[in-house]
């Protein structure tokens, strides 16, 4: 629910109307640079109406204050657009559909019993005790160096949960490596 704001006084309306042509020119410059798909002029006018009660003539000039408010309003609009684009959940394929060099899915290669090697407790055999989600987290975060935030988005869990899964998996792997 939106918070109701008091109506502008006659004095505040007069102040806004004095600076509106100048701040609209700032909004138009931002529109030229970032495109017409954003309502910079409306955003700037709204910001002035919302913040005009905070203006203190003893601290500075009205025109300078209004220009700063206009720049900040335009910048916030662009930042919101960038955040909106960056918060789209990342999607990547699971280890079940990614094929290795030999044509087998990576999940099978990790889960398969280790072939006899000089070191029977090699890296591949260590991952066998992990469930598929944990293997995915370990593989993506350590081998592919995908950030935990992106892994969490693709799995539909929180980044804290992903960090906890990785922490437990590393603890498990250390114990198996020592044993």
C-alpha positions in Angstrom: 0.0 0.0 0.0 1.4 3.4 -1.0 2.0 6.0 1.7 -0.2 9.1 1.2 1.8 12.3 0.8 0.3 15.7 1.7 -0.6 17.9 -1.2 1.8 20.5 -2.3 1.3 23.9 -1.0 0.9 26.9 -3.3 4.5 27.9 -2.5 5.8 24.4 -3.3 3.8 24.3 -6.5 5.3 27.6 -7.5 8.9 26.4 -6.8 8.3 23.2 -8.8 6.9 25.1 -11.8 10.0 27.5 -11.7 12.5 24.7 -12.1 10.4 22.3 -14.2 11.7 23.5 -17.7 15.3 23.2 -16.6 14.9 19.7 -15.1 13.0 18.5 -18.1 15.9 19.5 -20.3 18.1 17.3 -18.1 15.6 14.5 -18.5 15.6 14.9 -22.3 19.5 14.6 -22.3 19.2 11.3 -20.4 16.5 10.2 -22.9 18.8 10.9 -25.8 21.6 8.9 -24.2 19.6 6.0 -22.8 16.6 5.9 -25.2 13.0 6.9 -25.2 11.7 3.8 -23.6 12.0 5.3 -20.1 9.9 8.2 -18.8 12.7 10.4 -17.6 10.5 13.6 -17.7 7.8 12.0 -15.6 10.3 10.5 -13.2 12.0 13.9 -12.7 8.7 15.7 -12.1 7.6 13.1 -9.6 10.9 13.3 -7.8 10.6 17.1 -7.5 7.1 16.9 -6.2 8.0 14.3 -3.7 11.2 16.1 -2.4 10.2 19.8 -2.7 9.3 19.8 1.0 12.9 18.9 1.8 14.3 21.9 0.0 15.9 24.5 2.4 16.6 27.9 0.7 19.2 28.7 3.5 21.4 25.8 2.3 21.5 26.6 -1.4 20.0 27.7 -4.6 16.7 26.1 -5.8 17.9 25.6 -9.4 21.1 23.7 -8.3 19.1 21.6 -5.9 16.5 20.8 -8.5 19.2 19.8 -11.1 20.8 17.4 -8.6 17.4 15.9 -7.9 16.8 15.5 -11.6 20.2 13.8 -12.1 19.6 11.4 -9.2 16.1 10.5 -10.4 17.4 9.7 -13.9 20.3 7.6 -12.5 18.0 5.7 -10.2 15.7 4.9 -13.1 18.7 3.5 -15.1 20.0 1.6 -12.1 16.6 0.0 -11.5 16.6 -1.2 -15.2 20.1 -2.7 -14.8 19.1 -4.5 -11.5 16.0 -5.8 -13.3 18.1 -7.2 -16.1 20.7 -8.7 -13.8 18.2 -10.4 -11.5 16.9 -12.8 -14.2 17.6 -16.3 -12.9 20.6 -17.9 -14.5 19.8 -21.3 -16.1 22.4 -23.8 -17.0 22.3 -27.5 -17.9 22.7 -30.1 -15.2 25.5 -32.6 -15.2 23.1 -35.2 -16.5 22.8 -33.6 -19.9 26.4 -32.3 -20.3 28.5 -34.8 -22.2 32.1 -35.4 -21.5 34.9 -36.1 -24.0 33.9 -39.7 -24.2 30.3 -39.0 -24.9 28.9 -40.0 -21.5 27.1 -37.6 -19.2 29.3 -36.0 -16.6 27.1 -37.2 -13.8 27.7 -40.8 -14.9 31.4 -40.2 -15.1 31.5 -38.8 -11.6 29.2 -41.5 -10.2 30.9 -44.4 -12.0 33.3 -46.5 -10.1 36.8 -45.3 -10.5 38.9 -47.2 -13.0 42.0 -48.8 -11.4 44.6 -46.1 -11.1 47.8 -45.7 -9.3 45.8 -43.8 -6.7 42.6 -45.8 -6.0 41.3 -42.9 -3.8 41.6 -40.4 -6.6 39.5 -37.3 -7.2 36.8 -39.1 -9.3 36.1 -41.8 -6.7 35.7 -39.1 -4.0 32.6 -37.6 -5.6 30.8 -40.9 -5.8 29.3 -40.5 -2.3 27.6 -37.2 -3.1 24.0 -36.7 -4.3 23.4 -35.2 -7.7 22.5 -31.7 -6.4 25.6 -31.6 -4.2 27.8 -32.9 -7.1 26.4 -30.1 -9.3 27.2 -27.5 -6.7 30.7 -28.8 -6.2 31.4 -29.1 -9.9 30.0 -25.7 -10.8 31.6 -23.8 -8.0 35.0 -25.4 -7.9 35.7 -26.8 -11.4 33.8 -24.3 -13.5 34.1 -21.4 -11.0 30.5 -20.3 -11.3 29.5 -17.9 -8.5 27.4 -19.4 -5.8 24.7 -16.8 -6.3 24.2 -17.9 -9.9 24.2 -21.6 -8.9 21.6 -20.8 -6.2 19.4 -19.1 -8.8 19.6 -22.1 -11.2 18.8 -24.6 -8.4 16.0 -22.4 -7.0 17.6 -22.1 -3.5 19.1 -19.3 -1.5 22.9 -18.5 -1.9 23.3 -19.4 1.8 21.8 -22.8 1.2 24.2 -23.3 -1.8 27.2 -22.2 0.4 26.1 -24.7 3.1 25.8 -27.5 0.6 29.3 -26.8 -0.7 30.7 -26.5 2.8 29.3 -29.9 3.8 30.5 -31.5 0.6 34.0 -30.2 1.0 34.0 -31.5 4.6 32.8 -34.9 3.4 35.4 -35.0 0.6 38.2 -34.1 3.1 37.1 -36.9 5.4 37.1 -39.4 2.5 40.4 -38.2 1.3 42.0 -38.7 4.7 40.4 -42.1 5.4 
